[in-house]
Amino acid sequence: MFGFTFWFVVGIATIAIIACVEFSRPGIATLIVLATIALFSILGDSSLVATLSGMLSFIKTNPAKCVVYVLEFIAIGVVWSIFKYWLYVRDKKLEFSAAKKTFMENHTEDEWIASLANGGTYYSADRYKPNMDKITIWMFYWIPSMIWFIINDPVKRFLNWLYTNIVGVYDRIHRAVLGDMITDGEKAKQYAHEHSGRRTD
């Protein structure tokens, strides 16, 4: 039976790997896995040694099954990476649409294009082309990726839903209390826009 040391190290390593998944660091994740195995070897955990010996023995006696298991593991990883990439680009599209909608409330289409030109490539579709680090981490570390998705995604979506629904209340308070300031501010912006070529003291 695995002891406290085993579960403590595994827990720390799992958290570190999940962090690598979140920040797309497949190389570091692999180093953590190798370092964890090396640490257990140094500590001489008998339970782990017995488990590893059993795994090696199973691989030697059942090579065909092991090949099938590896292929199944990779297949699941490929499907998961496709799903995660779809979520990734969809979230970027939603972020883009929300930013554009907010901007267009007080600006024109030409001003939006100008803002994109001045702001670099943050909202460029090329920025979110398939990235090897992300795809690799989703494909080969799909188990921690899936665990983090199950834990993090519902919480994130709930907070976004809460913010979206409650922000309207604050916006109404903002407009009700600061109505004159908002009106004058909008007039000032319009004036500045119309007289942008002139300097006033």
C-alpha positions as CSV (number, residue, x, y, z in Angstrom):
1,M,0.0,0.0,0.0
2,F,1.3,3.4,-0.9
3,G,2.2,5.7,2.0
4,F,1.9,9.4,2.7
5,T,5.2,10.2,1.0
6,F,4.0,8.6,-2.3
7,W,0.7,10.5,-2.4
8,F,2.3,13.8,-1.3
9,V,4.9,13.6,-4.1
10,V,2.2,12.5,-6.6
11,G,-0.1,15.3,-5.6
12,I,2.6,17.9,-6.0
13,A,3.7,16.4,-9.4
14,T,0.1,16.4,-10.5
15,I,-0.5,20.0,-9.7
16,A,2.8,20.9,-11.5
17,I,1.8,19.0,-14.6
18,I,-1.7,20.6,-14.6
19,A,0.0,24.0,-14.5
20,C,2.2,22.9,-17.4
21,V,-1.0,21.9,-19.3
22,E,-2.6,25.3,-18.6
23,F,0.5,27.2,-19.8
24,S,1.3,24.8,-22.7
25,R,4.7,23.5,-21.5
26,P,5.0,19.9,-22.7
27,G,8.8,19.7,-22.2
28,I,8.6,20.8,-18.5
29,A,5.7,18.4,-17.9
30,T,7.8,15.5,-19.3
31,L,10.7,16.5,-17.0
32,I,8.4,16.5,-14.0
33,V,7.2,13.0,-14.8
34,L,10.8,11.8,-15.2
35,A,12.0,13.6,-12.1
36,T,9.1,12.1,-10.1
37,I,10.0,8.6,-11.1
38,A,13.7,9.3,-10.4
39,L,12.8,10.7,-6.9
40,F,10.9,7.5,-6.1
41,S,13.8,5.4,-7.2
42,I,16.1,7.4,-4.9
43,L,13.7,7.2,-2.0
44,G,13.4,3.4,-2.6
45,D,9.6,3.3,-2.2
46,S,9.0,-0.5,-2.2
47,S,5.4,-0.1,-3.2
48,L,6.3,1.8,-6.3
49,V,9.2,-0.5,-7.2
50,A,6.8,-3.5,-7.0
51,T,4.3,-1.6,-9.2
52,L,6.9,-0.7,-11.8
53,S,8.2,-4.3,-11.7
54,G,4.7,-5.6,-12.3
55,M,4.2,-3.2,-15.2
56,L,7.5,-4.2,-16.8
57,S,6.6,-7.9,-16.4
58,F,3.2,-7.3,-18.0
59,I,4.8,-5.5,-21.0
60,K,7.2,-8.4,-21.5
61,T,4.5,-11.0,-21.4
62,N,1.8,-9.0,-23.3
63,P,3.5,-6.8,-25.9
64,A,0.6,-6.9,-28.3
65,K,-1.8,-5.7,-25.7
66,C,0.6,-2.9,-24.7
67,V,0.7,-1.7,-28.3
68,V,-3.1,-1.6,-28.4
69,Y,-3.2,0.3,-25.1
70,V,-0.7,2.8,-26.4
71,L,-2.6,3.3,-29.7
72,E,-5.8,3.7,-27.7
73,F,-4.1,6.3,-25.4
74,I,-2.9,8.3,-28.4
75,A,-6.3,8.1,-30.2
76,I,-8.1,9.5,-27.1
77,G,-5.4,12.2,-26.9
78,V,-6.0,13.1,-30.6
79,V,-9.8,13.4,-30.1
80,W,-9.3,15.4,-26.9
81,S,-6.8,17.8,-28.6
82,I,-9.3,18.5,-31.4
83,F,-12.0,19.2,-28.9
84,K,-9.7,21.5,-26.9
85,Y,-8.5,23.4,-29.9
86,W,-12.1,24.0,-31.0
87,L,-12.9,25.4,-27.5
88,Y,-9.7,27.5,-27.7
89,V,-10.5,29.2,-31.0
90,R,-14.2,29.5,-30.1
91,D,-13.3,31.4,-26.9
92,K,-11.0,33.7,-28.8
93,K,-13.8,34.4,-31.4
94,L,-16.2,35.2,-28.5
95,E,-13.6,37.5,-26.9
96,F,-13.1,39.2,-30.3
97,S,-16.9,39.6,-30.9
98,A,-17.4,41.1,-27.4
99,A,-14.6,43.5,-27.8
100,K,-15.8,44.6,-31.2
101,K,-19.4,45.0,-30.0
102,T,-18.3,47.2,-27.1
103,F,-16.1,49.3,-29.4
104,M,-18.7,49.8,-32.0
105,E,-21.2,51.3,-29.5
106,N,-19.3,54.6,-29.8
107,H,-17.2,54.2,-32.9
108,T,-17.4,53.4,-36.6
109,E,-16.2,50.4,-38.6
110,D,-13.3,52.4,-40.0
111,E,-12.2,53.3,-36.4
112,W,-12.4,49.7,-35.4
113,I,-10.1,48.7,-38.3
114,A,-7.8,51.5,-37.4
115,S,-7.7,50.3,-33.7
116,L,-6.7,46.8,-34.9
117,A,-4.0,48.3,-37.1
118,N,-2.6,50.3,-34.1
119,G,-3.0,47.5,-31.7
120,G,-0.8,44.9,-33.4
121,T,-2.0,41.3,-34.0
122,Y,-3.8,40.6,-30.8
123,Y,-7.1,40.1,-32.7
124,S,-5.5,38.6,-35.7
125,A,-6.7,35.1,-36.7
126,D,-3.1,34.2,-37.5
127,R,-2.2,34.5,-33.8
128,Y,-4.4,31.5,-33.0
129,K,-3.3,29.1,-35.7
130,P,-2.7,25.5,-34.4
131,N,0.2,25.7,-32.0
132,M,2.4,22.6,-31.6
133,D,3.0,23.1,-27.8
134,K,-0.7,23.3,-27.1
135,I,-1.6,20.4,-29.3
136,T,1.2,18.2,-27.8
137,I,0.2,19.0,-24.3
138,W,-3.5,18.3,-25.0
139,M,-2.6,15.1,-26.9
140,F,-0.1,13.4,-24.6
141,Y,-1.2,14.8,-21.3
142,W,-5.0,14.5,-21.9
143,I,-5.6,13.0,-18.5
144,P,-4.5,16.0,-16.4
145,S,-5.9,18.3,-19.1
146,M,-9.3,16.6,-18.8
147,I,-9.1,16.8,-15.0
148,W,-8.4,20.5,-15.1
149,F,-11.1,21.1,-17.6
150,I,-13.7,19.3,-15.4
151,I,-12.5,21.3,-12.4
152,N,-11.9,24.7,-14.0
153,D,-14.3,25.1,-16.9
154,P,-17.6,24.9,-14.9
155,V,-16.2,27.4,-12.3
156,K,-15.0,29.7,-15.0
157,R,-18.3,29.6,-16.9
158,F,-20.3,30.2,-13.7
159,L,-18.2,33.3,-12.8
160,N,-18.6,34.6,-16.4
161,W,-22.3,34.0,-16.2
162,L,-22.5,35.7,-12.8
163,Y,-20.5,38.7,-14.1
164,T,-22.5,39.0,-17.3
165,N,-25.8,39.1,-15.3
166,I,-24.7,41.2,-12.4
167,V,-22.7,43.8,-14.4
168,G,-26.0,45.2,-15.8
169,V,-27.0,46.2,-12.3
170,Y,-23.8,48.1,-11.8
171,D,-24.2,49.7,-15.2
172,R,-27.7,50.9,-14.4
173,I,-26.4,52.4,-11.1
174,H,-23.5,54.0,-13.0
175,R,-25.8,55.6,-15.5
176,A,-28.5,56.7,-13.0
177,V,-26.1,58.4,-10.6
178,L,-23.6,59.8,-13.1
179,G,-26.0,60.6,-15.9
180,D,-25.0,64.2,-16.4
181,M,-21.3,63.4,-16.3
182,I,-21.8,60.6,-18.9
183,T,-23.7,62.9,-21.2
184,D,-21.1,65.7,-20.9
185,G,-18.3,63.2,-21.4
186,E,-19.9,61.8,-24.6
187,K,-20.3,65.4,-25.9
188,A,-16.7,66.1,-25.0
189,K,-15.5,63.0,-27.0
190,Q,-17.7,64.0,-29.9
191,Y,-16.3,67.5,-29.8
192,A,-12.7,66.2,-29.6
193,H,-13.3,63.9,-32.6
194,E,-14.8,66.7,-34.7
195,H,-12.0,69.1,-33.8
196,S,-9.1,66.6,-33.7
197,G,-7.1,68.8,-36.1
198,R,-7.3,71.8,-33.9
199,R,-5.6,72.4,-30.5
200,T,-7.5,74.1,-27.7
201,D,-5.9,75.5,-24.5
